[in-house]
């Protein structure tokens, strides 16, 4: 819907395009055309809704995200308690923010709701920075508010370098100030506000993060006045600088965070089921599929792995849909039953994870934090009969919880740290993140080597004298840890069998720990081995040596035999377990 606007009450000798003024036909002069030409050259065409060059042209699958979309509609119409003229749509990486903005924009376009959009995209150099945003929005606004075209031409004629100014000044001079002039004209009429849709603000690259903050300030300066013809919908990940920027705004923004409140699992399941149905109906090798394919468990696994974020389900279904191989084979590749040779089904997700981890300022420390998380969640404490090894306990051996919050602050779009009194726990927004970090072929430099991490942790614990924590983790030193899924439990219900699986400290690992210790650590190392002997013998778990399990301790006839076994375990000539020391634990 266009506004009816007259900027001047007595328009004598005024040139506005090719119009009739005071009975004469006047053409826009060449200089004005040149100035607008400079503006048009700055337009990022791929940043506009439904541009042909957009590689990220995504939208919500029909019937999904309806609750979120309705909330945005209510905000636009100032219903359901929404009062701010700025809406911040945020959520974890891969939650589907861009798809929601795209869907809303398309719906509004069909209904004639005036809007202008800018879709940032990190991989596209024409729209991964703030330079083209004002020109791109103006290009779209010229069709809604034609008077902006004349004011822009005049300003650029007077100041040809205006497009080189800061993003805040460009907004102020080219949009905000002219708009305020328009709304005070008697003939100005606009039945519904013009929505500015800014998607992917976190993907706006600059030498510093101030550009994103200044852009937010400029938007609020434009839309905040109650008589402003504009409102703004901004979508981004909850990066720390943007969280702070929104908090600094003079008038608080309304916000929607895409979490479990909106029941994303239901939408993801609906999407996955529908896409499987499409694949069975359209794939050129669908005749090879069993009529019961896929199994309900296949669907459940995809939904579970998605963890409420659409990117995993979308990536998997796109891989199944576009692969020339039979869908049942590609599904097995996704599940890890069959290896992939050339094209990973998770390339898009891995690229996202890799970029996010590349933003961490202390990558080595970050990998230690994740290793602590994996260790603290790698075994079933109910089966072991031991107190849980808390993530916070492990963190305390190297960093304060507050320090850890700073270390992972660049990763808030994929993880969150929850603190409760003195404890802390790390939560993944994506279940597939663990698969990525523990698979070197996928994560590369971000790979978390759990064997090295366990050895290093035990060295640190030995040096720090944290025997209480050490006593709770020395039974799960093997990389694989104890099975935790229900299927694994049902396959090995015997308590002793589970413990035999979990409590294997092999000679190589013991030697690795010893080699990293100095002479001053030997006494602590003795305590470490005694703790391990105590737990192993107490639970009657076999002693392993070079891949072979020793008989249960009660088969040994004397302490001497046990000590001889430990001589072999830690190396000839090194006896760190003494009869008196061991007797204290039995």
N, C-alpha and C positions, 0 to 999 in steps of 0.2 A: 504494500500500500504506500503510495507516495504522498508526501506532504505538499500542501499548496502554500507557496511562500513568495513574498515580494520583499526584497531587502530594502528598497528605497521607495519613499512615498511619491517623490517627483523625479522619475527616472529620465531626466533630460540629458542628452549627450552621453549616454551610457552604452558601452558595447558589451553584450553578454551573448557570446556565440553568434548565431545567425538568427536575430530576433527583430521584431518591429518595435522601435522605441520612438515615441512622439511622431509617428507617421512615417518614419524613415527606416529602411532596412540597413542594418549595420553588421559587418562580419568581424569576428574575433581577429585581432591583428596577428601578424606572423610571430611576433615575439611571445605572445601569450601561448600560441600553439607550440612553440619551441619549448617553453617552460613545462607545459603539460607533457610534452614528449619526454622530457627528462624524468618526470614522475612515472610515466608509463614504463620506461625502461627499468625502473626500480621495482616494479611489481613482480612478486613471486607467484607465477601462475599455478604452480603445483601446490601452493598453500591454500588455494580456494576450494570450496566444496565441489566435489565431483569433477575435479580437474583430471584430464586424461593422463597426466604424467605422474599421478600419485601411486606409489608402490604400496602405501599403507592404507589403501581405500578399503576400509572394513566397516561393517555395520552389524547390529545385533540380529541374531537369528530370530525369525518371527516367533512371537510368543515368549521371548525371554527378556529379562531386565525391565519388565513392565512396571514394577513398583518404583524403581529408580527413575524411570522416564516420567512417571506420573508426578513424582516429587519435583522434578525440574519444571514440569508444566505448572504445578502449583506455585512454585517460586516466581515464575514469569508472570503469573496472574495475581501475585500477592495474596495467595490463599494459604490456609493451614498454618497461619502464624509466621510465614516468611515475610520479613520486612526489609532486608538488605537489598541493595541494588547490585550487589556482587555475589555470585555463587561460586564456591570452590568445590569442584568435584575431584576428590582424591582417592587414592587407594594403592595397594601394592602393585609392583610391576606385573603386567600381564593380567590385570583384573578386568580389562575391557573398557577402560575409560574412553579411548578414542572411538571405539565402536558405538558407545552411548552418545557421544557428541555428534558423530556422523549421523546416527539414526534420528536424533532430535532435530538436527539441522535439515535433514531431508523432509521430515514430517512438516516442519514449519514452512519450508519452501512451498510444499504442495498446498498448504493452507493460506499462503499469501502473507505470512508473518515476516516483516522486514528484518533482515539479518545480514551480517557480514562476518566472514570467518577467516581465521588464520590457523593452519595446522602445521605446527613445528614438527620437524623430523630430522633427527640427528644425522642420518645417512645421506641426506640431500643438502648439498652445499648452498642451494638457492633459498633454503628456508630453515636453516639450522642456526640462524642468528637474528638479531633484532633489526638489522638495517632495512629490510624491505617491509616491515610490518605496517608502518603508517601508510606508505604508498599503496600497499595491497588492500588495506581496509578502505582507503579513500576511493580507490578504483571501483569498489563495490558500492560505496555510499553515494557516489555520483549518480547512480541510477535511482536511489531512494530520495536523496536530497540534492537535486540538481544545483542549487545555489552554492553548494560546497565547491563545485567545479570552478566557478568564477572566482571565489575567494582564494582558492588554492593557486589559480593562475596569477592573480594579482600579487599574492605574497611571493611567489617564486620569481616574478618579474622584478620585484623590489629586492629580494634576497635570494639570488640564484644558488647560494650554498646552504639553503635551509635544510635540504635533505641530508646534509653532512652533519647536522646538529645532533645533540643527544636525543634519544628516543623520547624522553620526557618533553623536551622543547618542541620536537616535531608534533607530538600529540597536542600540546598546548596551543601552538601557533596555527596548525593546519586543521585541527578538528575541534578542540575544546572551545577556543575563543570564538570562531565563526558560529559554532552551534549555539552558544549563549546569545549571540546577536540575533540569530534566527528565531529563537523561541519568544523573543520580545516583539516580533513583528505581528501586527494585528491579523494578518492573513495566514499566519502559521497554524497548521492543523495536522495533528498526528493522532490517530485513534488508538494505536498500540505502540509501545516502546520498541525501539530498534535494538535487537540483541547482537552484541559483539561476542562471538564464540572464539575463544583462544584455547587451542588444544596443545598439550605437550609442552607446557612452559618450561618444564625441567630439561627439555631437549634443546633449549635455546643456549647455544654455546657462546661464551665470551671470555675475555682474558680474566675477568673476575666475575663473581656472582652478583655484583651490584646492578648489572644490567637488568636481570630478572626482577629485582626489587624496584628499580626505577620504572620498569614497565607496569608493574602492579600499581605503583603510586600514580602514574599517569592515567591508568584506567579508572582508578577511584576518583581522581580529580575530575575526570570527564563525566562519570555517571552519578556521583554522590548527590549533587543538587536535586531536590525533589522535582524540579521542573525540567530536569535534563531529559532529552529524548532517548537516552541510551541506558541500557543495563548490560552487564557483562557476565558471561559464564566462562570460567577458567578451569581447565582440567590439567592435572599434573600429578606426578608421584609426590609423596610427602617428604621431599628432601629437606634436611634440616634448615637450610637457608630460606626455603620457601615457607616452612612452618613459621619461622621467625618473621619473615616478611609479612605474612598475613596477620600475625599478631600485632605488628607495628601499625597496621592501617588505622587511620583516624576513626573510621567507622567499621565495626566488625562485619565480616562477611558471613553470609549463611554458608553452610557446608554440608556435604554428603561424603561420607567415607565408606567405600565399598568393602564392607566386612560381612560377617555371617548374619547380620541383622536382616539382610535382604535375601536370605536363603539361596545363595548362588548354586549350591549343589543341585537343587531341583531344576534350575535353568540349564545347568551343564548336562545333567542326565537327559533332559528333554532334547537338547541339541545333539548329544552323542547318539541317542536312539534314532533320531530323525536322519542323521547323516549315515548311519549304518543301513537304514532302510533305503536311502538314495543310492548307496554304493551297490547294494544287492540288486537294485532295479536298473542301474545304468552302466556298471563297470563291464568292460568287454570280456572279462573272464569270470563274470559272476556265475556262469553255468557250472563252474568247478566248486562252488560253495555248497556246503551242507545246508539243508533247509533250517537246521537249528543254529546255524552260525549267524551272529556270534553268540557265545554263551552269556548267560546273565553275569557270570563272574568276570568275563572280559569287559563288560560295560562297567561293572562295579570297580574294577581295577583302574580304569581310565578316570572315572569320577573321583576316586580316592586320591589318585596321584595328582589330580588337578588342584586339590586343596582349596577349592572355592575360587580359583583363578582360571579364567577362560583360556589363557595362552597355551597351557598344556593340551587340553582337549582339542582346541582348534588346530594346533600343530600336528597332533597325532591323526586327526580325521583328515586333514589336508594331505598328509603323507599317504594314508590309505587310499584316498580318493584319486590322487594324481599319479600314483605309482603304476607303471605298466605291468608289474607282476601281479599275480593273483592276490586278492585282498587277505586271504587267510595266511599267506606267506608273509606279507608285509606286517600283519598284526603280530606274528611270531617274532619278527625282527624288533618291533616295538617292545615286546615283552621280554626280549633278550634270549628267547629260545633259539633263534637263529642269528648269526652275526651279520652285521651290515658290512659291505665291502667298499662301496664308493660314496654313497650319500647317506649321511646319518639322519634318522628321522627327527633328531632333536637339534638340528643345526641352528634353527631360529632361537630356541630357548637357550642353547649354549652361548650364542652370541650375546644375548641379553645378560646372562650371568657374567660372562667374561668382562663385558663393559662395566658393569656395576662393581665388580671386584677390582677392576683397574683403577677405580676412583679412591680406593682405600689408601690412606697416606702411610700406613704401617702394615704392609702386607704380611710380613713374617709373624708379627704379633697377632694379626687377625686370624691367620691359619692356626695358631696355637689355641685361640679362643674356640674355634670350631672343633679342633681336636678334643678339647676338654668337653665340649657338648657331646660329641660322638661317644667318648669314653663313658660319660655319665649316663648315657641312654643305651649302652650296648649289651646290657644283661638284665635278666629278670631277678630282682632282689627277693621276690616272694619265694622263688625256687631255691635261691642260694641260702635263704634264711638269714641274710645279713642286712644291716641297715643300708639304705640307698646311698650310693656315692653321689652327693649333691654337686651340681654344677658350680654352685657358689663355693663349696669346699675346695674344688680344684682350682677355681679362679684365684682363691686366696693365696695359693702357692706362688703366684706370679704378679697379679695385679689386684688393685681394689676394684670393686664393682663399678664405681664411678669412672675409673679409668677405662674399663671395658666399654662402658657406654660411649665414651669418646672414640674409642678405637673402631667401633662398628657404626658410628653415626652416618657414614657414607653408604651404609647398606640397609637403611631403614625401609627401603622399598621391597626388600625380600626377607628380612628378619626383624624381630623385635625382642627386646630384653625386658622381661617383667620382673620387677622388684617387689618383694613382700617382706617388710621389716629388714632382717639381715640376710635373707636368702635372695636368690636370683635364678631365673631360668630363661633359656634361649628358646624362642619359638620360630619355626620356619613358616613363611606364608606359602611356600611351595614344597610339597613332599619330594618333588624331583630334584631339589637343590642338593640333597645328600647324595643322590646318584651321580650328579655332576661332579661334586667335590671329591668323591672317592674313586672316580674313574679317570685315570691320567690321560687316556686317549681323548677325553672330552674336555677336561679342565686345563690341561697343559700346565702352565706356570702356577695356576691356582690350586693344583692338586694337593690334597691333604694326605700325607703319608702316615697312616695310622700306626704302622709298626714303629717307625722312627719316633712318632709322637709318644707312644706308650713307653718306649725306652727312655726318652728324654724326661717324661713325666716322673718315672720312677727314680731316675737320677736326681731330679730336683727334690723329690720327696725324701729321698735318703739324705741328701745334703741338709735339708731343712729340718730333719728330725720329725717329720709329720707321720709318725708311725701309726696313729689312729686311722688317718685317711688311707695310708699305705696298706694297712691290714684289710681294708675293704676292697681294694682293687687288685691285690696281687693274685687273686684267684681267677682273674679274667685277662691275663696278660696276652693270650694268643690273639692274633689279629681278628679272627672270625667272631670272637665273643660267644655269648650264649644265645640260642634262638629265642625270639620273643613273640613271634606270631602264634596265633592259635593253632594253625596247621602244624607248625614245628612242635608245639607242645604235645599235640595229639599223637605225633609220630614218635615222640620219645617221652612217654609219661613217667618212666622210671626216674626217680629223683637222683639216684646214683649215676644213672646213665647221663643225665644232663650235666651233673657235676664233673664227671669224667671228661665230658666234652669241653667244659669251660676252663677247668683248672689245669692247664698245661703250660708250664714254664720250661721251655726247652733250654738246652745247654748253650746254644748260640745266643739266645736273648740274655741269659744270665751273664755270659761273657761280655756282651756288648755293654751292659750296665757297668760291670766291673771295670772295663777298659776306660770308661769316661770318668771314673772316680779317682781322687787322689788319696794319698796315705791318710790324710786327716778324716776321710770318710769311711774308713774300714769298719770302725765300730758300728756306725749306722748301717753299713751293708750287712753286718752280722745280724742286726735286729731285723732287717728286711727278710733275710733268708729264714730266720726263726719264725717270723710271722707266717711266711709262706708254708713252712713245714707244719706249723700249728693248724692252719686252715685245711691243708691238704690231708693231714693225718686225721684230724677231727672228723672230717666228712668222708674219710676213707676213699680218697681219690688216688688213683695210681700215679706213681712218680714216673714221668716220662724221661727217657734218655735216648737221644738220637732217633727219635721217631718211634721208639718202642716203649710200651707202658710197663712200669714195674708192677710187681704184685702189690696187693694192699699192704699197708704198713704192718697190720697184725700178723702178716706172714713172716716178718723179720723176727729173728730170735734175740737180737741184741742191739744195743745202741752202736756198737762197733760197726756192724753191717751197714747201718744207716749212714754213719759217718763216712764209710768207704764209698758209698754211693754218691754222697755229696762231694767227695774229693773229685770224682769223675765229672760231676755236674758242673762244677765251677772251675775245673782245670787242675792238673796235677800240681801238687805242692801247695795248694791254697786250701786250707781247712778253716772254714768260717762258722761251722756249726759245732758247738761243743755240747757234750752230754749235760753238763750242769745248766747251760743256757736253755737247752730244749726242755729239760725237766720242769722248768718254771712255768711252762705253758700247758702242762698236761696234768 
